Amino acid sequence: MARKVLITAGGSGIGKAMAQGFESDSYEVWITDRDQSALETCPDTWQKTKVDAADAAGVAALFAEVTNLWGGLDVLCANAGIAGPTALIEDIEADEFKRCVSVNLEGAFLAAKYAAPIMKQQKSGAIILSSSMAGVNGFPGRAPYASAKWAINGLMKTLAMELGPFGIRANSICPGCVDGPRMQGVMDREAVTKNTTPEKIREGYEAGASMRTFVEAIDIANMAVFLASEKARFVSGQIIGVDGHTENPDPKV
């Protein structure tokens, strides 16, 4: 019987790369996204559900559907998140902060909340949370995002402790700068706040990593597939960076 993976925000970017990676490893794939058009770009062989990761009722209904259709779940990739505002702390609106934390942190909480009983019943499973190197180093100008990603690592550590006795592992992946439209948007906004160009911002980020380059979504996907595999059967409670080693999280440009 094929193993089964559910990936939130799987319609594009890192989530879609994860789905492709798991499919290549012979998993049945179920993705969610709040963007219907993104879901429609994905293969018909994947199960797809339009839902906001921070919508408690919607997530509960999703997992009820997963249980009814699949009867179990081997891997959860709680990947949904938003970038949030790029601004100094005094310039961030309270509602902006709340929304960023809600989607990133509450989205991971809700996915884990409903996956845990399924996995506990079968006494196996792997939960992979998408954090960030911002959740290890901090990120000037991105307080809501960094706060949420730090909290995700705390959630993951607790999941590993609570669920380990049931044969369930939990880990978080911390990407660095991932090439793609989302990171380009971050650099565009940061360039405005620093009165420079996106190209200069990118040069600064590349200089801040030991390997002097951005990573790609496939690199994150490869780590997720590894963490879900038997090769990582005793890897749990770990914060794993895939970032080319960030030396300086606040490069000057």
BANUPA-987971 format. One line per field, with one value per residue (C-alpha): residue in three letters; chain; x, y, z. Coordinates in nm, 2 decimals. Layout:
type <- c(ala, ...)
mol <- c(A, ...)
xx <- c(X, ...)
yy <- c(Y, ...)
zz <- c(Z, ...)
END
This chain:
type <- c(met, ala, arg, lys, val, leu, ile, thr, ala, gly, gly, ser, gly, ile, gly, lys, ala, met, ala, gln, gly, phe, glu, ser, asp, ser, tyr, glu, val, trp, ile, thr, asp, arg, asp, gln, ser, ala, leu, glu, thr, cys, pro, asp, thr, trp, gln, lys, thr, lys, val, asp, ala, ala, asp, ala, ala, gly, val, ala, ala, leu, phe, ala, glu, val, thr, asn, leu, trp, gly, gly, leu, asp, val, leu, cys, ala, asn, ala, gly, ile, ala, gly, pro, thr, ala, leu, ile, glu, asp, ile, glu, ala, asp, glu, phe, lys, arg, cys, val, ser, val, asn, leu, glu, gly, ala, phe, leu, ala, ala, lys, tyr, ala, ala, pro, ile, met, lys, gln, gln, lys, ser, gly, ala, ile, ile, leu, ser, ser, ser, met, ala, gly, val, asn, gly, phe, pro, gly, arg, ala, pro, tyr, ala, ser, ala, lys, trp, ala, ile, asn, gly, leu, met, lys, thr, leu, ala, met, glu, leu, gly, pro, phe, gly, ile, arg, ala, asn, ser, ile, cys, pro, gly, cys, val, asp, gly, pro, arg, met, gln, gly, val, met, asp, arg, glu, ala, val, thr, lys, asn, thr, thr, pro, glu, lys, ile, arg, glu, gly, tyr, glu, ala, gly, ala, ser, met, arg, thr, phe, val, glu, ala, ile, asp, ile, ala, asn, met, ala, val, phe, leu, ala, ser, glu, lys, ala, arg, phe, val, ser, gly, gln, ile, ile, gly, val, asp, gly, his, thr, glu, asn, pro, asp, pro, lys, val)
mol <- c(A, A, A, A, A, A, A, A, A, A, A, A, A, A, A, A, A, A, A, A, A, A, A, A, A, A, A, A, A, A, A, A, A, A, A, A, A, A, A, A, A, A, A, A, A, A, A, A, A, A, A, A, A, A, A, A, A, A, A, A, A, A, A, A, A, A, A, A, A, A, A, A, A, A, A, A, A, A, A, A, A, A, A, A, A, A, A, A, A, A, A, A, A, A, A, A, A, A, A, A, A, A, A, A, A, A, A, A, A, A, A, A, A, A, A, A, A, A, A, A, A, A, A, A, A, A, A, A, A, A, A, A, A, A, A, A, A, A, A, A, A, A, A, A, A, A, A, A, A, A, A, A, A, A, A, A, A, A, A, A, A, A, A, A, A, A, A, A, A, A, A, A, A, A, A, A, A, A, A, A, A, A, A, A, A, A, A, A, A, A, A, A, A, A, A, A, A, A, A, A, A, A, A, A, A, A, A, A, A, A, A, A, A, A, A, A, A, A, A, A, A, A, A, A, A, A, A, A, A, A, A, A, A, A, A, A, A, A, A, A, A, A, A, A, A, A, A, A, A, A, A, A, A)
xx <- c(0.00, 0.14, 0.23, 0.03, 0.14, -0.06, 0.10, -0.05, 0.01, 0.11, -0.01, 0.31, 0.66, 0.82, 0.49, 0.45, 0.82, 0.75, 0.45, 0.66, 0.93, 0.70, 0.52, 0.86, 0.91, 0.58, 0.36, 0.00, -0.02, -0.29, -0.23, -0.42, -0.40, -0.62, -0.55, -0.78, -0.59, -0.27, -0.44, -0.56, -0.20, -0.12, -0.15, -0.49, -0.32, -0.30, -0.59, -0.66, -0.86, -0.90, -0.88, -0.71, -0.46, -0.57, -0.94, -1.01, -1.34, -1.20, -0.90, -1.12, -1.33, -1.02, -0.89, -1.23, -1.22, -0.86, -0.97, -1.28, -1.09, -0.75, -0.81, -0.47, -0.18, 0.19, 0.33, 0.21, 0.40, 0.26, 0.40, 0.15, 0.28, 0.28, 0.57, 0.40, 0.50, 0.85, 0.89, 1.05, 0.87, 0.72, 0.57, 0.40, 0.02, -0.12, -0.35, -0.06, 0.13, -0.17, -0.24, 0.12, 0.14, -0.20, -0.13, 0.22, 0.18, -0.19, -0.18, 0.09, -0.09, -0.42, -0.26, -0.08, -0.38, -0.59, -0.31, -0.20, -0.50, -0.48, -0.11, -0.15, -0.41, -0.18, 0.12, 0.34, 0.39, 0.61, 0.52, 0.74, 0.69, 0.82, 1.00, 1.28, 1.63, 1.44, 1.32, 1.68, 1.85, 1.58, 1.52, 1.54, 1.24, 1.04, 0.93, 0.60, 0.74, 1.05, 0.83, 0.60, 0.88, 1.06, 0.73, 0.69, 1.02, 0.89, 0.57, 0.77, 0.98, 0.67, 0.51, 0.82, 0.79, 0.42, 0.40, 0.73, 0.59, 0.34, 0.62, 0.56, 0.85, 0.84, 1.10, 1.12, 1.30, 1.45, 1.50, 1.74, 1.68, 1.48, 1.49, 1.14, 0.86, 0.80, 1.16, 1.17, 0.88, 1.06, 1.36, 1.15, 0.99, 1.32, 1.48, 1.21, 1.26, 1.64, 1.63, 1.83, 1.77, 1.65, 1.97, 2.18, 1.95, 2.01, 2.39, 2.37, 2.18, 2.41, 2.72, 2.55, 2.56, 2.88, 2.80, 2.73, 2.41, 2.03, 1.88, 1.60, 1.26, 1.38, 1.65, 1.37, 1.17, 1.46, 1.50, 1.13, 1.13, 1.44, 1.29, 0.98, 1.18, 1.31, 1.66, 1.56, 1.37, 1.54, 1.56, 1.30, 1.28, 1.54, 1.56, 1.73, 1.86, 1.87, 2.03, 2.40, 2.49, 2.37, 2.66, 2.50, 2.12, 2.13, 2.36, 2.44, 2.39)
yy <- c(0.00, 0.34, 0.58, 0.89, 1.26, 1.57, 1.90, 2.24, 2.53, 2.27, 2.45, 2.64, 2.71, 2.49, 2.30, 2.20, 2.09, 1.88, 1.72, 1.64, 1.50, 1.27, 1.16, 1.06, 0.85, 0.67, 0.85, 0.93, 1.31, 1.54, 1.91, 2.21, 2.57, 2.88, 2.97, 2.77, 2.87, 2.73, 2.40, 2.38, 2.39, 2.07, 1.71, 1.54, 1.25, 1.46, 1.50, 1.88, 2.09, 2.46, 2.58, 2.85, 2.69, 2.91, 2.83, 2.59, 2.46, 2.42, 2.23, 2.00, 1.92, 1.86, 1.59, 1.43, 1.40, 1.26, 1.00, 0.90, 0.87, 0.74, 0.59, 0.70, 0.95, 0.87, 1.22, 1.57, 1.87, 2.18, 2.42, 2.70, 3.05, 3.41, 3.66, 3.93, 4.30, 4.43, 4.72, 4.84, 4.72, 5.07, 5.08, 4.74, 4.75, 4.51, 4.35, 4.28, 4.11, 3.90, 3.79, 3.68, 3.49, 3.33, 3.19, 3.07, 2.94, 2.86, 2.69, 2.45, 2.40, 2.31, 2.07, 1.90, 1.90, 1.70, 1.48, 1.36, 1.15, 0.97, 0.90, 0.79, 0.54, 0.38, 0.43, 0.58, 0.90, 1.19, 1.56, 1.81, 2.18, 2.45, 2.71, 2.94, 3.05, 3.36, 3.12, 3.06, 3.39, 3.65, 3.88, 4.26, 4.43, 4.10, 4.08, 3.91, 3.64, 3.57, 3.55, 3.30, 3.09, 3.08, 2.97, 2.69, 2.54, 2.54, 2.37, 2.11, 2.03, 1.98, 1.76, 1.55, 1.50, 1.44, 1.21, 1.02, 0.75, 0.67, 0.62, 0.96, 1.19, 1.57, 1.79, 2.14, 2.25, 2.60, 2.72, 3.01, 3.23, 3.02, 3.13, 3.21, 3.47, 3.49, 3.57, 3.81, 4.00, 4.01, 4.16, 4.41, 4.54, 4.55, 4.74, 5.01, 5.04, 5.06, 5.29, 5.05, 4.80, 4.44, 4.33, 4.48, 4.32, 3.98, 4.04, 4.11, 3.79, 3.58, 3.73, 3.64, 3.26, 3.05, 2.89, 3.24, 3.14, 3.10, 2.75, 2.61, 2.47, 2.12, 2.13, 2.18, 1.90, 1.66, 1.72, 1.66, 1.33, 1.22, 1.32, 1.12, 0.81, 0.51, 0.65, 0.92, 0.68, 0.82, 1.18, 1.37, 1.70, 1.86, 2.20, 2.14, 2.43, 2.40, 2.74, 2.70, 2.81, 3.16, 3.35, 3.69, 3.71, 4.09, 4.16, 4.53, 4.66)
zz <- c(0.00, -0.10, 0.18, 0.21, 0.26, 0.32, 0.23, 0.32, 0.08, -0.18, -0.48, -0.55, -0.44, -0.17, -0.11, -0.47, -0.48, -0.17, -0.34, -0.65, -0.44, -0.24, -0.56, -0.70, -0.39, -0.47, -0.21, -0.26, -0.24, -0.10, -0.11, 0.02, -0.08, -0.04, -0.41, -0.63, -0.94, -0.79, -0.72, -1.08, -1.20, -1.01, -1.14, -1.14, -0.97, -0.65, -0.41, -0.37, -0.12, -0.12, 0.24, 0.45, 0.68, 0.97, 0.93, 1.22, 1.08, 0.73, 0.86, 1.07, 0.77, 0.56, 0.81, 0.83, 0.45, 0.47, 0.72, 0.52, 0.19, 0.30, 0.64, 0.77, 0.71, 0.71, 0.67, 0.74, 0.59, 0.76, 0.51, 0.49, 0.57, 0.46, 0.45, 0.65, 0.64, 0.59, 0.83, 1.15, 1.46, 1.53, 1.18, 1.19, 1.25, 1.51, 1.26, 1.03, 1.31, 1.41, 1.06, 0.99, 1.32, 1.26, 0.92, 1.00, 1.36, 1.39, 1.05, 1.18, 1.51, 1.34, 1.10, 1.38, 1.61, 1.36, 1.22, 1.57, 1.65, 1.31, 1.36, 1.73, 1.63, 1.38, 1.60, 1.33, 1.14, 1.06, 1.10, 0.93, 1.00, 0.77, 0.98, 0.86, 0.94, 1.06, 1.33, 1.44, 1.38, 1.38, 1.08, 1.11, 0.95, 0.96, 1.33, 1.27, 1.04, 1.26, 1.57, 1.41, 1.28, 1.62, 1.77, 1.51, 1.63, 1.99, 1.87, 1.69, 1.99, 2.20, 1.93, 1.93, 2.31, 2.31, 2.01, 2.04, 2.26, 1.98, 1.72, 1.57, 1.48, 1.44, 1.29, 1.14, 0.83, 0.82, 0.47, 0.40, 0.09, -0.15, -0.51, -0.64, -0.66, -0.28, -0.20, -0.49, -0.33, 0.00, -0.16, -0.36, -0.04, 0.15, -0.13, -0.09, 0.29, 0.24, -0.06, -0.28, -0.55, -0.52, -0.69, -0.41, -0.15, -0.32, -0.33, 0.05, 0.12, -0.09, 0.09, 0.42, 0.35, 0.36, 0.03, -0.13, -0.30, -0.26, -0.23, -0.44, -0.35, -0.45, -0.18, 0.08, -0.08, -0.07, 0.30, 0.37, 0.18, 0.38, 0.71, 0.63, 0.54, 0.74, 0.69, 0.94, 1.17, 1.49, 1.38, 1.58, 1.76, 1.53, 1.37, 1.04, 0.83, 0.45, 0.38, 0.27, 0.62, 0.71, 0.86, 0.88, 0.89, 0.85, 0.56, 0.50, 0.15)
END
